[in-house]
Amino acid sequence: MRMARGRKQSGGRKEPRFGLAAAMADLRLDAKDRIPAGEDAPKKSAAKRKPVEPDDDDDVPEREPKPRAPKPKPARGKSRWGLSVGRMVYWAVVCGLWGVIALVGVVIWAGAHLPPIQSLEIPKRPPTIEITGFDGSILAQRGEMAGANIALKDLPPYLPKAFIAIEDRRFYQHFGIDPIGIARALVANVLHRGVSQGGSTLTQQLAKNLFLTQERTLARKLQEAELALWLERKYSKREILELYLNRVYFGSGAYGVEAAAQRYFGKSARQVTVGEAAMLAGLVKSPSRLAPNRNPEGAAKRAQTVLAAMADAKFITEAQAQAQIAHPSVAVKPAGAGTVNYVADWIGEVLDDLVGQVEESIVVETTIDPKLQSVAEAAIIDELAAKSVKFNVSQGALVAMTPDGAVRAMVGGRNYADSQFNRAVTAKRQPGSAFKPFVYLTAIEQGLTPETVRQDAPLDLKGWKPENYTREYFGPVTLTQALAMSLNTVAVRVGLEVGPKNVVRTAHRLGIASRLDPNPSIALGTSEVSMIELVGAYAPFSNGGLSVSPHVVTRIKTLDGKLLYMRQAEQPAQVIEPRNAAMMNQMMQETLVSGTAKKAEIPGWVAAGKTGTSQDFRDAWFIGYTAHLVTGVWLGNDDNSPTKKATGGGLPVEVWTRFMRAAHQGVPVASLPNAQGAGLVPTLAQIASQITAPSAPAPAASARSAQPSRSNARPEAAAGLDGWLVDRLFGGQR
């Protein structure tokens, strides 16, 4: 082999080569082997040929990459930017078309959910219950307060202009939708980076108030716009403005300018000033937040903005605007602002019985005196504010009515906003000693008299031992003294003597409707009653013995004057004989002269009444009356917890006196009904002179200092009477 290689090199002989390198060398093409241009390419590409697997022992030379042909340059006049702009325009047009299609679809969908345009009518207002006092003034409203419709021509010209100036300056130029106003609002909102202006026209606001809800959605806005266009086609601008002013919401339940003017300024919309008109127009933006009775500062500031807009629109002069800004309008406080709502609730409870279901707005005329309602409210609130902590008393109530049962004032609690529970009508409490007049009236009807003597001494009834408040005992006392000093043992003895069942019958006859238990403790007022029925049951004492039905509604009519109900004059029954009523008046007068209600006094007037304190000082009462008014006061706690020794002769008497003195100012003095014939009701001096026992108490004025007496000068006062009462109650019949 070595010799052969040597020969090859010297002789130039070519040796055959094997392997991939040799094969690649043989495959090199000459120029004549290349495919001429234009001829068909081979059917199979080189990329699809099966590669030759090299032997592992052969050396494979690295193949150099073939250079790529340069990309052709774009033709002159065309650029990438031109192509991009074209594509942007194309897609913008496509998106725009789809957007228009989507918008049209949404509009069609929103319109499809509206009632047919031809069936749209201005809806009726929801029924409103307007409650007025006996003087015609508005006390309260129930439902959505809507004042009477007022024609545009009847309003002062600056009132509608105030709304146009602040809400829709281009009202008379647009067609229901204001594109310029919308654009202006958009610009303002963008600049302020929030919602600072709205683009709704007065017509759109009217459409929303009449037909739509208050939700803020795109569908609702589209419906609002469609309805605004319909309103503009159907009604004139003046009609739309008039509808708007009579339907827009002003807060505090007031719909329409008339209701709002009455609510906030106590006058008709026909009489509002420029400043008041500006304040009303300013409320539309946020009626709950800007109501002048809740936020006077905010309402005044908003009114200044409206006045400036009116001056800018040349509706008023700059001087007028500045004058009104210097003297802002103030909302009036309605009489009995809060507590009169207890009256309104009571009326709502009886309304269905009087007129049935309310389907249209009505006016309920009542017996309430707004001035007395305010006095009663102040008396309760001020007394509790001053002494509620000291005596642990949290609530109070007051009812005042005429001797024929017409309620003049009612306070069901110290704060209606905190508690709507009516303690004057709904609550039932133990009246305590305020129930005793029914016991003594029963005794008088069975033949006893104010000077009849009964024993005031400890009493034991099968383990029950009633005691006097002071735990003092005065021996033989007259019924007048016993009632004036509220002696419990005497009341129990008399109650057992006349019979608890007869006492219950007497109370029911006079007007108590609650269930009463005929037991020995009935004389001490242990059965619960409501204040309204207790005060009503005292009324016969003040009117000569005639029955009364406490009432507050006199007439009910529609807004157009149609009469729905009128209280008919009743023929009262004689529930107390005049002679007996006169004796009871004489006895209860002494309670205010020398008894437990000595602080109760009305200058120039004869008054009578009775205090009451329930067990553990849980309730404090005073029911007092003149020939003009019968008034009851209660103080206590809703949870029936004991007070800190609050008695009927304390806080209730103070409230009663404050109220009654104000209520009797300027009223001609009248006396309580008296018995016919002189000498029928003896004086206390005469009563005292008839008691022959040397230790008998002096007249009621000094009875508290008297010592217990064991005298049996009168058979009724004998010590054996206790045994007789026990035998009657728990033994056989007598």
Sequence and secondary structure as in RCSB ss.txt:
>XXXX:A:sequence
MRMARGRKQSGGRKEPRFGLAAAMADLRLDAKDRIPAGEDAPKKSAAKRKPVEPDDDDDVPEREPKPRAPKPKPA
RGKSRWGLSVGRMVYWAVVCGLWGVIALVGVVIWAGAHLPPIQSLEIPKRPPTIEITGFDGSILAQRGEMAGANI
ALKDLPPYLPKAFIAIEDRRFYQHFGIDPIGIARALVANVLHRGVSQGGSTLTQQLAKNLFLTQERTLARKLQEA
ELALWLERKYSKREILELYLNRVYFGSGAYGVEAAAQRYFGKSARQVTVGEAAMLAGLVKSPSRLAPNRNPEGAA
KRAQTVLAAMADAKFITEAQAQAQIAHPSVAVKPAGAGTVNYVADWIGEVLDDLVGQVEESIVVETTIDPKLQSV
AEAAIIDELAAKSVKFNVSQGALVAMTPDGAVRAMVGGRNYADSQFNRAVTAKRQPGSAFKPFVYLTAIEQGLTP
ETVRQDAPLDLKGWKPENYTREYFGPVTLTQALAMSLNTVAVRVGLEVGPKNVVRTAHRLGIASRLDPNPSIALG
TSEVSMIELVGAYAPFSNGGLSVSPHVVTRIKTLDGKLLYMRQAEQPAQVIEPRNAAMMNQMMQETLVSGTAKKA
EIPGWVAAGKTGTSQDFRDAWFIGYTAHLVTGVWLGNDDNSPTKKATGGGLPVEVWTRFMRAAHQGVPVASLPNA
QGAGLVPTLAQIASQITAPSAPAPAASARSAQPSRSNARPEAAAGLDGWLVDRLFGGQR
>XXXX:A:secstr
 HHHHHHHHHHT      SHHHHHHHT   GGGS  TTS   SS GGGS      TTS                 
TT  HHHHHHHHHHHHHHHHHHHHHHHHHHHHHHHHHTS  GGG        EEEEE TTS EEEEEESEE    
 GGGS THHHHHHHHHH TTTTTSSSS HHHHHHHHHHHHHTTS       HHHHHHHHHH  S   HHHHHHHH
HHHHHHHHHS HHHHHHHHHHH B STTEESHHHHHHHHHSS GGG  HHHHHHHHHHTT HHHH TTT HHHHH
HHHHHHHHHHHHTTSS HHHHHHHHHS       TTTTTHHHHHHHHHHHHHHHH S  S EEEEE   HHHHHH
HHHHHHHHHHHHHHHHT  EEEEEEE TTSBEEEEE SS TTT    TTTT  B  GGGGHHHHHHHHHHTT  T
T EEEES   BTTB    TT    EEEEHHHHHHTT HHHHHHHHHHH HHHHHHHHHHHT  S    SGGGGGT
 S B HHHHHHHHHHHHHTSB    B EEEEEETT  EEEE       B S HHHHHHHHHHHHHHHHTSTTTT 
  TT   EEEEEE GGG EEEEEEE SS EEEEEEE TT    SS  TTTHHHHHHHHHHHHHTTT         
SSTTSS  HHHHHHH   TT   SGGGGGG       SSGGG TTHHHHHHHHHHS   
